[in-house]
């Protein structure tokens, strides 16, 4: 019953007009008056931010803030994947042989997430990790490894919440929301996928690197609203580092997995 009520409420409010209103609100010059309060409520470390608060033109401008150089040290060992974002580890593990992984007790299939059977096939029996970005987090996305983009495409239209309520009661938002899938090739033709999932109301994934070559730690894009990132790895190619635990916070640049 809770699930049905939640889904109905979201459907009633998640339209193009409510999305437009939200966008106008957070991008308005008036919204800059809320930046100080926002930073206090979410306990944002302003010493890391690359600009003074007064220089931000809107709440949206602050939300997509950049950090000072060196604020996120990059783990440079070439056999290590780093976290592409500041986030909480929502889920991680092994993808079942029938191409299913689980988040908040909801089963997700690779086919639903990736939309293409031939791509999904690569990651059967592989590994996955789901990162949740809260409003408090730094929302720039960085490359987790040196690699070459072999395909990049978009799926989905609307976006539903990907917070605790959304993941628990929503209609499988990770595989239904607007999302951008990037598949990369690295050492000796190995592959991994980075799925950037839009959050409620705003289909807000912006690329800042449109080249085919990604370097570890390089900024590749940002979310204009809170969201989720999913990484997929092929079978027997990685194992997760000891710091990866469900519910634990990670920062961009920290190691998350080591090549086998």
Buried (B, 14 or more C-beta within 10 A) or exposed (E): EEEEEBBEEBEEEBEEEEBEEBBEBBBBEEBBEBBEEBBEEEEBEEEBBEEEBEEBEBBBBBBBBBBEEEBBEBBEEEEBBBBBBBBBBBBBBEBBEEBBBBBBEBEBBBBBBBBBEEBBEBBBEBBBBBBBBBBBBBBBBBBBBBBEBEEBEBBBEBBBBBBEEBBBBBBBBBBBBBBBBBBBBBEEEBBBBBBBBBBBBBBBBBBEBEEEEBBBBBBBBBBBBBBBBBBBBBBEBBEBBEEBEEEEBBBBBBBBBEBE
